[in-house]
Amino acid sequence: MTQTGSSEGIEDFKTLYNADHAERLKQAVVLSPFFRHMGIRVDDIGPGFITCSLEAGEHLWGSPGLVHGGAVAALVDSALTLAVFPLTGGRDARTLEYKINYLGKVEKGRCTATARVRSLKQQVAVALVEVTNDGRTVASAQGTVFIREARARRYANQVPPTPTGS
């Protein structure tokens, strides 16, 4: 499973990418209470990348008129792990750490995070994330994701089942 992404972060991951897992992942995001609460959705997904977004509204304000940085961080954290999952063969992907640089404020509009897997090893992946708000870059992040064997879930419908023989 050891691979490192190309400059686009896509080519080297085509052999590991599981489209069925990606589709089930999109369904899991819709079922997740956290994603529903935050308004996070999957806009696009492919080999080694994902684009997720949320609508920046009053429900995410930390100060009047400004979206709390924690909402942007939640979007980054989500994109990190969701980009890795379809490459793991059904194993779990969990954020170990990430560093985020806030480059601009978010007031309203669509906030979009695009994560690209840069390196994938047996138990660890590294991804880069860029966050835009209505076309402006507002955050940049890098994170490390731990990959482990799947465990039982509290929300049974939330986890894509591993196909037999994968």
Rosetta constraint file for C-alpha pairs under 8 A:
AtomPair CA 1 CA 16 HARMONIC 7.63 0.50
AtomPair CA 1 CA 120 HARMONIC 7.10 0.50
AtomPair CA 1 CA 121 HARMONIC 6.00 0.50
AtomPair CA 1 CA 122 HARMONIC 5.66 0.50
AtomPair CA 2 CA 119 HARMONIC 7.95 0.50
AtomPair CA 2 CA 120 HARMONIC 5.59 0.50
AtomPair CA 2 CA 121 HARMONIC 4.28 0.50
AtomPair CA 2 CA 122 HARMONIC 6.05 0.50
AtomPair CA 3 CA 12 HARMONIC 6.74 0.50
AtomPair CA 3 CA 13 HARMONIC 7.32 0.50
AtomPair CA 3 CA 119 HARMONIC 6.11 0.50
AtomPair CA 3 CA 120 HARMONIC 5.19 0.50
AtomPair CA 3 CA 121 HARMONIC 6.37 0.50
AtomPair CA 4 CA 12 HARMONIC 6.77 0.50
AtomPair CA 4 CA 118 HARMONIC 5.82 0.50
AtomPair CA 4 CA 119 HARMONIC 4.24 0.50
AtomPair CA 4 CA 120 HARMONIC 5.92 0.50
AtomPair CA 5 CA 9 HARMONIC 4.40 0.50
AtomPair CA 5 CA 10 HARMONIC 6.37 0.50
AtomPair CA 5 CA 11 HARMONIC 7.06 0.50
AtomPair CA 5 CA 12 HARMONIC 5.49 0.50
AtomPair CA 5 CA 13 HARMONIC 6.92 0.50
AtomPair CA 5 CA 48 HARMONIC 7.73 0.50
AtomPair CA 5 CA 117 HARMONIC 6.48 0.50
AtomPair CA 5 CA 118 HARMONIC 4.62 0.50
AtomPair CA 5 CA 119 HARMONIC 5.72 0.50
AtomPair CA 5 CA 120 HARMONIC 7.88 0.50
AtomPair CA 6 CA 10 HARMONIC 6.36 0.50
AtomPair CA 6 CA 11 HARMONIC 6.12 0.50
AtomPair CA 6 CA 12 HARMONIC 6.16 0.50
AtomPair CA 6 CA 118 HARMONIC 7.50 0.50
AtomPair CA 9 CA 13 HARMONIC 7.72 0.50
AtomPair CA 9 CA 48 HARMONIC 6.10 0.50
AtomPair CA 9 CA 49 HARMONIC 7.17 0.50
AtomPair CA 9 CA 116 HARMONIC 5.73 0.50
AtomPair CA 9 CA 117 HARMONIC 5.99 0.50
AtomPair CA 9 CA 118 HARMONIC 5.90 0.50
AtomPair CA 10 CA 14 HARMONIC 6.86 0.50
AtomPair CA 10 CA 46 HARMONIC 7.76 0.50
AtomPair CA 10 CA 47 HARMONIC 5.40 0.50
AtomPair CA 10 CA 48 HARMONIC 5.30 0.50
AtomPair CA 10 CA 49 HARMONIC 6.94 0.50
AtomPair CA 10 CA 116 HARMONIC 7.85 0.50
AtomPair CA 11 CA 47 HARMONIC 7.47 0.50
AtomPair CA 13 CA 17 HARMONIC 6.03 0.50
AtomPair CA 13 CA 47 HARMONIC 5.31 0.50
AtomPair CA 13 CA 48 HARMONIC 5.74 0.50
AtomPair CA 13 CA 87 HARMONIC 7.30 0.50
AtomPair CA 14 CA 47 HARMONIC 5.27 0.50
AtomPair CA 14 CA 48 HARMONIC 7.82 0.50
AtomPair CA 16 CA 47 HARMONIC 7.69 0.50
AtomPair CA 16 CA 86 HARMONIC 7.79 0.50
AtomPair CA 16 CA 87 HARMONIC 5.11 0.50
AtomPair CA 16 CA 88 HARMONIC 7.42 0.50
AtomPair CA 16 CA 89 HARMONIC 7.55 0.50
AtomPair CA 17 CA 46 HARMONIC 7.48 0.50
AtomPair CA 17 CA 47 HARMONIC 5.17 0.50
AtomPair CA 17 CA 48 HARMONIC 7.37 0.50
AtomPair CA 17 CA 86 HARMONIC 5.54 0.50
AtomPair CA 17 CA 87 HARMONIC 4.79 0.50
AtomPair CA 18 CA 22 HARMONIC 6.39 0.50
AtomPair CA 18 CA 86 HARMONIC 5.31 0.50
AtomPair CA 18 CA 87 HARMONIC 6.42 0.50
AtomPair CA 18 CA 89 HARMONIC 7.24 0.50
AtomPair CA 19 CA 23 HARMONIC 6.25 0.50
AtomPair CA 19 CA 46 HARMONIC 7.77 0.50
AtomPair CA 19 CA 86 HARMONIC 7.13 0.50
AtomPair CA 20 CA 24 HARMONIC 6.26 0.50
AtomPair CA 21 CA 25 HARMONIC 5.94 0.50
AtomPair CA 21 CA 85 HARMONIC 7.76 0.50
AtomPair CA 21 CA 86 HARMONIC 5.36 0.50
AtomPair CA 21 CA 90 HARMONIC 7.14 0.50
AtomPair CA 21 CA 160 HARMONIC 6.34 0.50
AtomPair CA 21 CA 162 HARMONIC 7.80 0.50
AtomPair CA 22 CA 26 HARMONIC 6.33 0.50
AtomPair CA 22 CA 45 HARMONIC 7.04 0.50
AtomPair CA 22 CA 46 HARMONIC 7.76 0.50
AtomPair CA 22 CA 85 HARMONIC 7.80 0.50
AtomPair CA 22 CA 86 HARMONIC 5.38 0.50
AtomPair CA 23 CA 27 HARMONIC 6.51 0.50
AtomPair CA 24 CA 28 HARMONIC 6.14 0.50
AtomPair CA 24 CA 159 HARMONIC 7.68 0.50
AtomPair CA 24 CA 160 HARMONIC 5.08 0.50
AtomPair CA 25 CA 29 HARMONIC 6.27 0.50
AtomPair CA 25 CA 82 HARMONIC 7.67 0.50
AtomPair CA 25 CA 86 HARMONIC 7.93 0.50
AtomPair CA 25 CA 159 HARMONIC 7.33 0.50
AtomPair CA 25 CA 160 HARMONIC 6.11 0.50
AtomPair CA 26 CA 30 HARMONIC 6.60 0.50
AtomPair CA 26 CA 41 HARMONIC 8.00 0.50
AtomPair CA 26 CA 42 HARMONIC 6.24 0.50
AtomPair CA 27 CA 31 HARMONIC 6.45 0.50
AtomPair CA 27 CA 158 HARMONIC 7.62 0.50
AtomPair CA 28 CA 32 HARMONIC 6.09 0.50
AtomPair CA 28 CA 157 HARMONIC 7.08 0.50
AtomPair CA 28 CA 158 HARMONIC 4.45 0.50
AtomPair CA 28 CA 159 HARMONIC 6.10 0.50
AtomPair CA 28 CA 160 HARMONIC 6.97 0.50
AtomPair CA 29 CA 35 HARMONIC 6.08 0.50
AtomPair CA 29 CA 36 HARMONIC 7.80 0.50
AtomPair CA 29 CA 40 HARMONIC 7.83 0.50
AtomPair CA 29 CA 41 HARMONIC 6.79 0.50
AtomPair CA 29 CA 42 HARMONIC 7.45 0.50
AtomPair CA 29 CA 158 HARMONIC 7.42 0.50
AtomPair CA 30 CA 35 HARMONIC 7.02 0.50
AtomPair CA 30 CA 36 HARMONIC 6.66 0.50
AtomPair CA 30 CA 41 HARMONIC 7.22 0.50
AtomPair CA 31 CA 35 HARMONIC 7.90 0.50
AtomPair CA 31 CA 36 HARMONIC 7.44 0.50
AtomPair CA 31 CA 157 HARMONIC 7.42 0.50
AtomPair CA 31 CA 158 HARMONIC 6.04 0.50
AtomPair CA 32 CA 36 HARMONIC 6.18 0.50
AtomPair CA 32 CA 158 HARMONIC 6.38 0.50
AtomPair CA 33 CA 37 HARMONIC 6.04 0.50
AtomPair CA 34 CA 38 HARMONIC 6.19 0.50
AtomPair CA 35 CA 39 HARMONIC 5.70 0.50
AtomPair CA 35 CA 40 HARMONIC 4.98 0.50
AtomPair CA 35 CA 41 HARMONIC 7.18 0.50
AtomPair CA 36 CA 40 HARMONIC 6.47 0.50
AtomPair CA 38 CA 54 HARMONIC 7.15 0.50
AtomPair CA 38 CA 60 HARMONIC 7.85 0.50
AtomPair CA 38 CA 71 HARMONIC 7.67 0.50
AtomPair CA 39 CA 53 HARMONIC 7.95 0.50
AtomPair CA 39 CA 54 HARMONIC 5.24 0.50
AtomPair CA 39 CA 55 HARMONIC 6.63 0.50
AtomPair CA 40 CA 52 HARMONIC 6.62 0.50
AtomPair CA 40 CA 53 HARMONIC 5.48 0.50
AtomPair CA 40 CA 54 HARMONIC 4.65 0.50
AtomPair CA 40 CA 55 HARMONIC 7.87 0.50
AtomPair CA 40 CA 75 HARMONIC 7.15 0.50
AtomPair CA 41 CA 52 HARMONIC 5.51 0.50
AtomPair CA 41 CA 53 HARMONIC 5.54 0.50
AtomPair CA 41 CA 54 HARMONIC 6.47 0.50
AtomPair CA 42 CA 50 HARMONIC 7.44 0.50
AtomPair CA 42 CA 51 HARMONIC 6.15 0.50
AtomPair CA 42 CA 52 HARMONIC 4.46 0.50
AtomPair CA 42 CA 53 HARMONIC 6.65 0.50
AtomPair CA 43 CA 50 HARMONIC 7.71 0.50
AtomPair CA 43 CA 51 HARMONIC 5.45 0.50
AtomPair CA 43 CA 52 HARMONIC 5.40 0.50
AtomPair CA 43 CA 53 HARMONIC 6.87 0.50
AtomPair CA 44 CA 50 HARMONIC 5.65 0.50
AtomPair CA 44 CA 51 HARMONIC 5.04 0.50
AtomPair CA 44 CA 52 HARMONIC 7.12 0.50
AtomPair CA 45 CA 49 HARMONIC 5.91 0.50
AtomPair CA 45 CA 50 HARMONIC 4.29 0.50
AtomPair CA 45 CA 51 HARMONIC 6.31 0.50
AtomPair CA 45 CA 83 HARMONIC 7.48 0.50
AtomPair CA 46 CA 50 HARMONIC 6.35 0.50
AtomPair CA 47 CA 86 HARMONIC 7.73 0.50
AtomPair CA 47 CA 87 HARMONIC 7.50 0.50
AtomPair CA 48 CA 83 HARMONIC 5.91 0.50
AtomPair CA 48 CA 84 HARMONIC 6.59 0.50
AtomPair CA 48 CA 87 HARMONIC 7.20 0.50
AtomPair CA 48 CA 116 HARMONIC 5.71 0.50
AtomPair CA 48 CA 117 HARMONIC 5.04 0.50
AtomPair CA 48 CA 118 HARMONIC 7.96 0.50
AtomPair CA 49 CA 83 HARMONIC 5.08 0.50
AtomPair CA 49 CA 84 HARMONIC 7.78 0.50
AtomPair CA 49 CA 114 HARMONIC 7.10 0.50
AtomPair CA 49 CA 115 HARMONIC 5.44 0.50
AtomPair CA 49 CA 116 HARMONIC 4.42 0.50
AtomPair CA 49 CA 117 HARMONIC 6.20 0.50
AtomPair CA 50 CA 79 HARMONIC 6.59 0.50
AtomPair CA 50 CA 82 HARMONIC 6.99 0.50
AtomPair CA 50 CA 83 HARMONIC 5.08 0.50
AtomPair CA 50 CA 114 HARMONIC 5.69 0.50
AtomPair CA 50 CA 115 HARMONIC 5.43 0.50
AtomPair CA 50 CA 116 HARMONIC 6.86 0.50
AtomPair CA 51 CA 79 HARMONIC 7.10 0.50
AtomPair CA 51 CA 112 HARMONIC 6.81 0.50
AtomPair CA 51 CA 113 HARMONIC 5.59 0.50
AtomPair CA 51 CA 114 HARMONIC 4.33 0.50
AtomPair CA 51 CA 115 HARMONIC 6.48 0.50
AtomPair CA 52 CA 75 HARMONIC 7.36 0.50
AtomPair CA 52 CA 79 HARMONIC 6.32 0.50
AtomPair CA 52 CA 112 HARMONIC 5.75 0.50
AtomPair CA 52 CA 113 HARMONIC 5.30 0.50
AtomPair CA 52 CA 114 HARMONIC 6.52 0.50
AtomPair CA 53 CA 75 HARMONIC 7.26 0.50
AtomPair CA 53 CA 110 HARMONIC 6.69 0.50
AtomPair CA 53 CA 111 HARMONIC 5.43 0.50
AtomPair CA 53 CA 112 HARMONIC 4.19 0.50
AtomPair CA 53 CA 113 HARMONIC 6.02 0.50
AtomPair CA 54 CA 75 HARMONIC 7.74 0.50
AtomPair CA 54 CA 110 HARMONIC 5.87 0.50
AtomPair CA 54 CA 111 HARMONIC 5.40 0.50
AtomPair CA 54 CA 112 HARMONIC 6.65 0.50
AtomPair CA 55 CA 108 HARMONIC 7.37 0.50
AtomPair CA 55 CA 109 HARMONIC 5.79 0.50
AtomPair CA 55 CA 110 HARMONIC 4.62 0.50
AtomPair CA 55 CA 111 HARMONIC 6.12 0.50
AtomPair CA 56 CA 60 HARMONIC 6.51 0.50
AtomPair CA 56 CA 67 HARMONIC 6.60 0.50
AtomPair CA 56 CA 106 HARMONIC 7.32 0.50
AtomPair CA 56 CA 107 HARMONIC 6.80 0.50
AtomPair CA 56 CA 108 HARMONIC 4.75 0.50
AtomPair CA 56 CA 109 HARMONIC 5.31 0.50
AtomPair CA 56 CA 110 HARMONIC 5.90 0.50
AtomPair CA 56 CA 111 HARMONIC 6.32 0.50
AtomPair CA 57 CA 61 HARMONIC 6.90 0.50
AtomPair CA 57 CA 67 HARMONIC 7.30 0.50
AtomPair CA 57 CA 107 HARMONIC 7.64 0.50
AtomPair CA 57 CA 108 HARMONIC 5.73 0.50
AtomPair CA 57 CA 109 HARMONIC 7.39 0.50
AtomPair CA 58 CA 64 HARMONIC 8.00 0.50
AtomPair CA 58 CA 65 HARMONIC 7.24 0.50
AtomPair CA 58 CA 67 HARMONIC 7.58 0.50
AtomPair CA 60 CA 67 HARMONIC 5.24 0.50
AtomPair CA 60 CA 68 HARMONIC 6.09 0.50
AtomPair CA 60 CA 71 HARMONIC 6.43 0.50
AtomPair CA 61 CA 65 HARMONIC 6.37 0.50
AtomPair CA 61 CA 66 HARMONIC 5.23 0.50
AtomPair CA 61 CA 67 HARMONIC 4.12 0.50
AtomPair CA 61 CA 68 HARMONIC 5.26 0.50
AtomPair CA 62 CA 66 HARMONIC 6.19 0.50
AtomPair CA 62 CA 67 HARMONIC 5.67 0.50
AtomPair CA 62 CA 68 HARMONIC 4.27 0.50
AtomPair CA 62 CA 69 HARMONIC 7.79 0.50
AtomPair CA 63 CA 67 HARMONIC 7.15 0.50
AtomPair CA 63 CA 68 HARMONIC 7.13 0.50
AtomPair CA 65 CA 107 HARMONIC 5.64 0.50
AtomPair CA 65 CA 108 HARMONIC 7.85 0.50
AtomPair CA 66 CA 105 HARMONIC 7.05 0.50
AtomPair CA 66 CA 106 HARMONIC 5.92 0.50
AtomPair CA 66 CA 107 HARMONIC 4.67 0.50
AtomPair CA 66 CA 108 HARMONIC 7.77 0.50
AtomPair CA 67 CA 71 HARMONIC 6.96 0.50
AtomPair CA 67 CA 72 HARMONIC 7.90 0.50
AtomPair CA 67 CA 105 HARMONIC 7.60 0.50
AtomPair CA 67 CA 106 HARMONIC 5.47 0.50
AtomPair CA 67 CA 107 HARMONIC 5.74 0.50
AtomPair CA 67 CA 108 HARMONIC 7.62 0.50
AtomPair CA 68 CA 72 HARMONIC 7.16 0.50
AtomPair CA 69 CA 73 HARMONIC 6.14 0.50
AtomPair CA 69 CA 102 HARMONIC 7.97 0.50
AtomPair CA 70 CA 74 HARMONIC 6.02 0.50
AtomPair CA 71 CA 75 HARMONIC 6.37 0.50
AtomPair CA 72 CA 76 HARMONIC 6.29 0.50
AtomPair CA 72 CA 111 HARMONIC 7.95 0.50
AtomPair CA 72 CA 131 HARMONIC 7.92 0.50
AtomPair CA 72 CA 139 HARMONIC 7.98 0.50
AtomPair CA 73 CA 77 HARMONIC 6.04 0.50
AtomPair CA 73 CA 100 HARMONIC 7.41 0.50
AtomPair CA 74 CA 78 HARMONIC 6.05 0.50
AtomPair CA 75 CA 79 HARMONIC 6.17 0.50
AtomPair CA 75 CA 113 HARMONIC 6.63 0.50
AtomPair CA 76 CA 80 HARMONIC 6.19 0.50
AtomPair CA 76 CA 113 HARMONIC 6.36 0.50
AtomPair CA 76 CA 115 HARMONIC 7.92 0.50
AtomPair CA 76 CA 129 HARMONIC 6.59 0.50
AtomPair CA 76 CA 131 HARMONIC 7.56 0.50
AtomPair CA 76 CA 141 HARMONIC 7.26 0.50
AtomPair CA 77 CA 81 HARMONIC 6.73 0.50
AtomPair CA 77 CA 95 HARMONIC 6.94 0.50
AtomPair CA 77 CA 98 HARMONIC 7.59 0.50
AtomPair CA 78 CA 82 HARMONIC 6.05 0.50
AtomPair CA 79 CA 83 HARMONIC 5.93 0.50
AtomPair CA 79 CA 113 HARMONIC 6.62 0.50
AtomPair CA 79 CA 114 HARMONIC 6.94 0.50
AtomPair CA 79 CA 115 HARMONIC 5.67 0.50
AtomPair CA 79 CA 129 HARMONIC 7.46 0.50
AtomPair CA 80 CA 84 HARMONIC 6.83 0.50
AtomPair CA 80 CA 95 HARMONIC 7.16 0.50
AtomPair CA 80 CA 115 HARMONIC 5.96 0.50
AtomPair CA 80 CA 116 HARMONIC 7.98 0.50
AtomPair CA 80 CA 127 HARMONIC 6.09 0.50
AtomPair CA 80 CA 128 HARMONIC 7.58 0.50
AtomPair CA 80 CA 129 HARMONIC 7.14 0.50
AtomPair CA 80 CA 143 HARMONIC 6.72 0.50
AtomPair CA 80 CA 144 HARMONIC 7.96 0.50
AtomPair CA 80 CA 145 HARMONIC 7.24 0.50
AtomPair CA 81 CA 85 HARMONIC 6.25 0.50
AtomPair CA 81 CA 93 HARMONIC 5.62 0.50
AtomPair CA 81 CA 94 HARMONIC 5.99 0.50
AtomPair CA 81 CA 95 HARMONIC 6.18 0.50
AtomPair CA 81 CA 145 HARMONIC 6.42 0.50
AtomPair CA 82 CA 86 HARMONIC 7.59 0.50
AtomPair CA 82 CA 93 HARMONIC 7.74 0.50
AtomPair CA 83 CA 115 HARMONIC 6.23 0.50
AtomPair CA 83 CA 116 HARMONIC 6.75 0.50
AtomPair CA 83 CA 117 HARMONIC 6.68 0.50
AtomPair CA 83 CA 127 HARMONIC 7.96 0.50
AtomPair CA 84 CA 88 HARMONIC 6.83 0.50
AtomPair CA 84 CA 93 HARMONIC 6.58 0.50
AtomPair CA 84 CA 117 HARMONIC 6.67 0.50
AtomPair CA 84 CA 125 HARMONIC 7.17 0.50
AtomPair CA 84 CA 145 HARMONIC 7.70 0.50
AtomPair CA 85 CA 89 HARMONIC 7.86 0.50
AtomPair CA 85 CA 90 HARMONIC 7.16 0.50
AtomPair CA 85 CA 91 HARMONIC 7.32 0.50
AtomPair CA 85 CA 92 HARMONIC 6.83 0.50
AtomPair CA 85 CA 93 HARMONIC 5.65 0.50
AtomPair CA 86 CA 90 HARMONIC 7.20 0.50
AtomPair CA 88 CA 92 HARMONIC 7.38 0.50
AtomPair CA 88 CA 93 HARMONIC 7.65 0.50
AtomPair CA 88 CA 147 HARMONIC 7.30 0.50
AtomPair CA 89 CA 162 HARMONIC 7.36 0.50
AtomPair CA 89 CA 166 HARMONIC 6.12 0.50
AtomPair CA 90 CA 150 HARMONIC 7.09 0.50
AtomPair CA 90 CA 160 HARMONIC 7.57 0.50
AtomPair CA 90 CA 161 HARMONIC 7.18 0.50
AtomPair CA 90 CA 162 HARMONIC 4.97 0.50
AtomPair CA 90 CA 163 HARMONIC 7.81 0.50
AtomPair CA 90 CA 166 HARMONIC 7.75 0.50
AtomPair CA 91 CA 147 HARMONIC 6.52 0.50
AtomPair CA 91 CA 148 HARMONIC 5.68 0.50
AtomPair CA 91 CA 149 HARMONIC 4.82 0.50
AtomPair CA 91 CA 150 HARMONIC 4.86 0.50
AtomPair CA 91 CA 162 HARMONIC 7.97 0.50
AtomPair CA 92 CA 146 HARMONIC 7.98 0.50
AtomPair CA 92 CA 147 HARMONIC 5.53 0.50
AtomPair CA 92 CA 148 HARMONIC 5.22 0.50
AtomPair CA 92 CA 149 HARMONIC 5.85 0.50
AtomPair CA 92 CA 150 HARMONIC 4.95 0.50
AtomPair CA 92 CA 151 HARMONIC 7.68 0.50
AtomPair CA 93 CA 145 HARMONIC 6.17 0.50
AtomPair CA 93 CA 146 HARMONIC 5.66 0.50
AtomPair CA 93 CA 147 HARMONIC 4.66 0.50
AtomPair CA 93 CA 148 HARMONIC 6.70 0.50
AtomPair CA 94 CA 145 HARMONIC 5.36 0.50
AtomPair CA 94 CA 146 HARMONIC 5.13 0.50
AtomPair CA 94 CA 147 HARMONIC 6.49 0.50
AtomPair CA 95 CA 143 HARMONIC 7.27 0.50
AtomPair CA 95 CA 144 HARMONIC 6.09 0.50
AtomPair CA 95 CA 145 HARMONIC 4.38 0.50
AtomPair CA 95 CA 146 HARMONIC 6.10 0.50
AtomPair CA 96 CA 143 HARMONIC 7.51 0.50
AtomPair CA 96 CA 144 HARMONIC 5.48 0.50
AtomPair CA 96 CA 145 HARMONIC 5.28 0.50
AtomPair CA 96 CA 146 HARMONIC 5.93 0.50
AtomPair CA 97 CA 143 HARMONIC 5.54 0.50
AtomPair CA 97 CA 144 HARMONIC 5.45 0.50
AtomPair CA 97 CA 145 HARMONIC 7.23 0.50
AtomPair CA 98 CA 141 HARMONIC 6.75 0.50
AtomPair CA 98 CA 142 HARMONIC 5.51 0.50
AtomPair CA 98 CA 143 HARMONIC 3.83 0.50
AtomPair CA 98 CA 144 HARMONIC 6.27 0.50
AtomPair CA 99 CA 141 HARMONIC 5.44 0.50
AtomPair CA 99 CA 142 HARMONIC 5.58 0.50
AtomPair CA 99 CA 143 HARMONIC 6.34 0.50
AtomPair CA 100 CA 139 HARMONIC 6.72 0.50
AtomPair CA 100 CA 140 HARMONIC 5.75 0.50
AtomPair CA 100 CA 141 HARMONIC 4.24 0.50
AtomPair CA 100 CA 142 HARMONIC 6.80 0.50
AtomPair CA 101 CA 139 HARMONIC 5.43 0.50
AtomPair CA 101 CA 140 HARMONIC 5.26 0.50
AtomPair CA 101 CA 141 HARMONIC 6.16 0.50
AtomPair CA 102 CA 138 HARMONIC 5.94 0.50
AtomPair CA 102 CA 139 HARMONIC 4.43 0.50
AtomPair CA 102 CA 140 HARMONIC 6.74 0.50
AtomPair CA 103 CA 137 HARMONIC 6.88 0.50
AtomPair CA 103 CA 138 HARMONIC 4.62 0.50
AtomPair CA 103 CA 139 HARMONIC 5.06 0.50
AtomPair CA 103 CA 140 HARMONIC 7.43 0.50
AtomPair CA 104 CA 137 HARMONIC 7.05 0.50
AtomPair CA 104 CA 138 HARMONIC 4.29 0.50
AtomPair CA 104 CA 139 HARMONIC 6.86 0.50
AtomPair CA 105 CA 138 HARMONIC 6.32 0.50
AtomPair CA 106 CA 111 HARMONIC 7.83 0.50
AtomPair CA 106 CA 133 HARMONIC 6.56 0.50
AtomPair CA 106 CA 138 HARMONIC 7.20 0.50
AtomPair CA 109 CA 133 HARMONIC 6.64 0.50
AtomPair CA 109 CA 134 HARMONIC 6.16 0.50
AtomPair CA 110 CA 133 HARMONIC 5.74 0.50
AtomPair CA 110 CA 134 HARMONIC 5.86 0.50
AtomPair CA 111 CA 131 HARMONIC 6.86 0.50
AtomPair CA 111 CA 132 HARMONIC 5.70 0.50
AtomPair CA 111 CA 133 HARMONIC 4.43 0.50
AtomPair CA 111 CA 134 HARMONIC 6.79 0.50
AtomPair CA 112 CA 131 HARMONIC 5.43 0.50
AtomPair CA 112 CA 132 HARMONIC 5.22 0.50
AtomPair CA 112 CA 133 HARMONIC 6.31 0.50
AtomPair CA 113 CA 129 HARMONIC 6.35 0.50
AtomPair CA 113 CA 130 HARMONIC 5.59 0.50
AtomPair CA 113 CA 131 HARMONIC 4.28 0.50
AtomPair CA 113 CA 132 HARMONIC 6.51 0.50
AtomPair CA 114 CA 129 HARMONIC 5.44 0.50
AtomPair CA 114 CA 130 HARMONIC 5.44 0.50
AtomPair CA 114 CA 131 HARMONIC 6.50 0.50
AtomPair CA 115 CA 127 HARMONIC 6.30 0.50
AtomPair CA 115 CA 128 HARMONIC 5.51 0.50
AtomPair CA 115 CA 129 HARMONIC 4.22 0.50
AtomPair CA 115 CA 130 HARMONIC 6.65 0.50
AtomPair CA 116 CA 127 HARMONIC 5.35 0.50
AtomPair CA 116 CA 128 HARMONIC 5.38 0.50
AtomPair CA 116 CA 129 HARMONIC 6.46 0.50
AtomPair CA 117 CA 125 HARMONIC 7.07 0.50
AtomPair CA 117 CA 126 HARMONIC 5.92 0.50
AtomPair CA 117 CA 127 HARMONIC 4.16 0.50
AtomPair CA 117 CA 128 HARMONIC 6.51 0.50
AtomPair CA 118 CA 125 HARMONIC 7.53 0.50
AtomPair CA 118 CA 126 HARMONIC 5.61 0.50
AtomPair CA 118 CA 127 HARMONIC 5.28 0.50
AtomPair CA 118 CA 128 HARMONIC 6.93 0.50
AtomPair CA 119 CA 125 HARMONIC 5.37 0.50
AtomPair CA 119 CA 126 HARMONIC 5.15 0.50
AtomPair CA 119 CA 127 HARMONIC 7.06 0.50
AtomPair CA 120 CA 124 HARMONIC 6.18 0.50
AtomPair CA 120 CA 125 HARMONIC 4.30 0.50
AtomPair CA 120 CA 126 HARMONIC 6.62 0.50
AtomPair CA 121 CA 125 HARMONIC 5.93 0.50
AtomPair CA 122 CA 147 HARMONIC 7.28 0.50
AtomPair CA 123 CA 146 HARMONIC 5.69 0.50
AtomPair CA 123 CA 147 HARMONIC 4.55 0.50
AtomPair CA 123 CA 148 HARMONIC 6.43 0.50
AtomPair CA 124 CA 144 HARMONIC 6.78 0.50
AtomPair CA 124 CA 145 HARMONIC 5.56 0.50
AtomPair CA 124 CA 146 HARMONIC 4.75 0.50
AtomPair CA 124 CA 147 HARMONIC 5.71 0.50
AtomPair CA 125 CA 144 HARMONIC 5.70 0.50
AtomPair CA 125 CA 145 HARMONIC 5.03 0.50
AtomPair CA 125 CA 146 HARMONIC 6.63 0.50
AtomPair CA 125 CA 147 HARMONIC 7.52 0.50
AtomPair CA 126 CA 142 HARMONIC 7.21 0.50
AtomPair CA 126 CA 143 HARMONIC 5.69 0.50
AtomPair CA 126 CA 144 HARMONIC 4.59 0.50
AtomPair CA 126 CA 145 HARMONIC 6.21 0.50
AtomPair CA 127 CA 142 HARMONIC 5.77 0.50
AtomPair CA 127 CA 143 HARMONIC 5.52 0.50
AtomPair CA 127 CA 144 HARMONIC 6.60 0.50
AtomPair CA 127 CA 145 HARMONIC 7.85 0.50
AtomPair CA 128 CA 140 HARMONIC 7.67 0.50
AtomPair CA 128 CA 141 HARMONIC 5.81 0.50
AtomPair CA 128 CA 142 HARMONIC 4.48 0.50
AtomPair CA 128 CA 143 HARMONIC 6.58 0.50
AtomPair CA 129 CA 140 HARMONIC 5.79 0.50
AtomPair CA 129 CA 141 HARMONIC 5.01 0.50
AtomPair CA 129 CA 142 HARMONIC 6.12 0.50
AtomPair CA 130 CA 137 HARMONIC 7.10 0.50
AtomPair CA 130 CA 138 HARMONIC 7.99 0.50
AtomPair CA 130 CA 139 HARMONIC 6.03 0.50
AtomPair CA 130 CA 140 HARMONIC 4.67 0.50
AtomPair CA 130 CA 141 HARMONIC 6.47 0.50
AtomPair CA 131 CA 137 HARMONIC 5.81 0.50
AtomPair CA 131 CA 138 HARMONIC 5.71 0.50
AtomPair CA 131 CA 139 HARMONIC 4.96 0.50
AtomPair CA 131 CA 140 HARMONIC 6.17 0.50
AtomPair CA 132 CA 136 HARMONIC 5.11 0.50
AtomPair CA 132 CA 137 HARMONIC 4.25 0.50
AtomPair CA 132 CA 138 HARMONIC 5.34 0.50
AtomPair CA 132 CA 139 HARMONIC 6.98 0.50
AtomPair CA 133 CA 137 HARMONIC 6.47 0.50
AtomPair CA 133 CA 138 HARMONIC 6.43 0.50
AtomPair CA 152 CA 156 HARMONIC 7.78 0.50
AtomPair CA 153 CA 158 HARMONIC 7.74 0.50
AtomPair CA 153 CA 159 HARMONIC 7.07 0.50
AtomPair CA 155 CA 159 HARMONIC 7.40 0.50
AtomPair CA 162 CA 166 HARMONIC 7.10 0.50
